[in-house]
């Protein structure tokens, strides 16, 4: 099993990157509120939270802004880490469940060097579209703005995972929305971090509703059940 795992690690990430560069290159991208990314970068390092369901296309999109990506410390996370590295991201391994403290320290060091950070807002295990406190904690410690991003597609494959992972189909239309940079006061208490966590969650879910409603859908998932194709 370990031999098969190592062989998969050697083959899958470069193959995935090569295929998706061609695959996603056929998609028609429309960006909403692009001015916010320029506004956020005037402050230096930026923290980019996004939902777990969107990770396939988000890594492809963010490759033009190479920084540091927080990736799960699990065995499956190793595939994501190697893919991210091939897309010019440095990676930090950890989550709220494993190596969380060490991961946050590594992200803080990277941000002190002026590097942007991308992380999955709802974590590696969910619940889906519920913000974990890590992004707000980082913003409070560094003064960096939070720049949430969400996207939707008119034609996509939706998997039956906990987050209803989305893979845009070739030749589809994608709408990606940037959120207004969110500034968090420094050195917040635990209670204050929770307040800003809820604010970020509300904002990201509002953006989520907006992009999917542009394609006539209230949400991308249909609750528990089999994978679907839109």
N, C-alpha and C positions, 0 to 999 in steps of 0.2 A: 504493500500500500504506500509506503514512504517513497519507493522508487517511482511509482505512478504519480504521486503528488509532486515530486521534484521534477519529473519529466513534464508534467502539466505546467508547472511554474516557468519552465524554460520555453515552452511553446506558446501557451495561451496569451500572455501579455503582449508580445510583439505582434502576434497574429491579430489580436483584437484591435490594437492601435492602427495597424495597416488597413484593416477592413473598415473601421469606423471613420477614418479620414476620408475614404471614398464614399462610404454610406452617408454620413452626415453632410458631406459636401454637396449632396443632391438636394438637401432640405432648403426650403426658402425661409430665411430668418427675418422676423420683424422685431425690432427692439423698441420697447416703450421706456420713456424717461431716461434716455442715455446720458442726459446731463448730470445725473446724480453720481455716476462713477467718476467724472472729472471733479465734481465738487468734493467727493470723499477723499480723493487722492491728494488734494491740497493739504491734508492734515498729515501726510506721510503714510505709514502702514495702515492698512484697512483690514477689517475682519468681515469675511463674506459668509454668512450663514445661508444654507439652502436645505430644502427638504430631501430626505433620503430617497424618495421615489424618483427624483430628478437626476440622480448621480451620473447616469450614462452620458447624457448630453451636457450636463454641467461641467464635467471634467474636460470635455472637448472644447466647450466655449471658453472656459477660463484658462486654457493653455496659453492664450495670448497675454495673460497677466501672471507669469510664473511666480509662485511664492511657495508657501508651505501648506501642505494638506494634512489634516488630522485623519488618520485611518485606523480602523479597528485593529486591535492586537490579536484577533482570532486568526486561525489558519486560512479561512476564506479571505480575510482582510489582506493577506499577503499578495493575493492576485491584484487587488485594487491598488495596493502600495506600488507594485511593480509597473502597473499601467500608468499610475500617476507620475512615477519617475521617468517613464518614457515620454511623457507629455511635459517634461521640464519642471515638474514640481519636486521640491524636497518633501520628505514625509516624516511625520512623527506618529509613532504607534501608541494607541491607547484609547480608552473610552471611559464612560462613567462606571463601567463594570470591571475593567481590567486596566491597571497601570495608569489610572486617571491623573493622579497627582504628578507623576513623572512626566506625563504627556503635557500637562499644563505648564510645568516649569520649562520644558523644551520649547513650547510655543512662545512663552514670555521672552526667552532668550532670542528666538528668531525675530520677534517683533522689535526688540531693542536694536537689532541690526537693520531695521527698516524694511523687513520683509512682510508682505501681505500674508494673511492666513485664511484658508478656506476650510470650513467644517460643516458637518451635517448637523443641522439644528436639532433634529429629533433623535439624534444618536444612532447607534448601530443596531438597537433592538426595540426602539420605539418607547411609548406608543406613537403611532404615525401622526405627524403634524402637531406634536406637542413639544415645544421648545425645552431643551435641557439647559441648565444654568451656565454651562461652560462658556458660551459666547459672551454672555453678559459679564461674567467674572473676568474674562480676558479684557473686555472693554473697560471695566472699572479699574483694573490694575495698570493699564497702559495709556488710557485716554484716547485710544484709537476709535474711530467711528465704526458702527455696524452698518454694513451695506447689504441688506437682504436681496436675494434674487430668486425668482420663480419662473417657470416656463410651462407651456402647454403645447400640445400638438393636435392637429385635426385628424391625423391618422397615426395610430401607434399600437404597439403590442403591450398589453397590461398583464403582468405576471401575477400569480396567486400568492405572492409573499406578503409578509405582515404590512409592508408599506405600499403594496400594489405597484411595484417597480414598473416604470414606463420606459419603453424603447421606441423612439420615433421611427416610423417606417420611411424607406426611401421616397423622395419626391414629395414628402409631406410639407405642410406649412407649420412653422414653429413661431410662437409669440413668447418673447422673453421680456420680463419686466424687472427693472431695477427699482428698489425702494429708496425713499429719501433717507440720507444718512442719519442714523440715530446716535445721539451722543449720550454717554452714560457718565455720571459724576464719578470721580475717583474714590476708591476705598469705601465702597458701600457696605453696609451691614447685610447680614443674611436676609433680613426682612426686606430691605431695599432692593437687593438683587432679585428677590421674588417679584417685586412690583415691576421692575424693568423686564424681567423674563416674561411676565404676562403681557406687557406692552408689545414686546417683540413678537410674541406668539400671535397676538391679535392682528398686528400689522402684516405678518407673513401670511396668515390665513385670509386676510382681506385681499392681498395681492393674488393669492392662489385662486380665490373666487373670481377675481377680475379676469385673469388670463383664460381660465376654463370657460367662463361665461361667454367669452368672445367666440367660442366654438359651439355655443349653445348647450353647454353642459354645466350643471350645478357643481359637479366634482368629477374627478377622473376615475374614481373607483366605484364599484357597485356593491360594496360590502363583501362579506365572506362568499367564496365561490371560486369557480374555475377562472383561469386566465382568459382574457378576452382580447379581441382586436377591434379597434374603432375604424 
